[in-house]
Amino acid sequence: MPPVAQILVVEDFKPFREFITSLLDGQSQLRVACEVADGLEAVEKAKELNPDVILLDIGLPGLDGIEVSRQVGKLVPGSRIIFLTQETSGEVVQEAMRTGAIGYVVKSKAASDLLAAIEAALQGKRFVSSGLNGHGP
């Protein structure tokens, strides 16, 4: 039986954060280690907890998700980052993935894509919600 993956949820909109947490709570192999609503706090918690996966919004108070991803990539290189955001522009997707993130899920597809994205990330595979531009490196 594989170990339980620790997840850090970074989302400033509380109802959506609660939705994500409830989605993950039903999964025996995943555990929400911490939830934060601020980019600066996200970097601190990532350093402290060294989570397996970080679900990261882009529009955050403090530091935006792109900058959080850059910093966490240097400080906690073992954590796999999946952006979970409403941003769908190709430029934003490409910039986000260039930070070293392994996944990109659009919030509107979270119910169908999030668990697949986490599973892919834990296997070291990239995942990008279908219909997005910017699949390239």
Secondary structure, DSSP 8 states (H G I E B T S, - for coil): ----EEEEEE-S-HHHHHHHHHHHHT-TTEEEEEEESSHHHHHHHHHHH--SEEEE-SS-SSS-HHHHHHHHHHH-TTSEEEEEES---HHHHHHHHHTT-SEEEEGGGHHHHHHHHHHHHHTT--EE-TT-S----
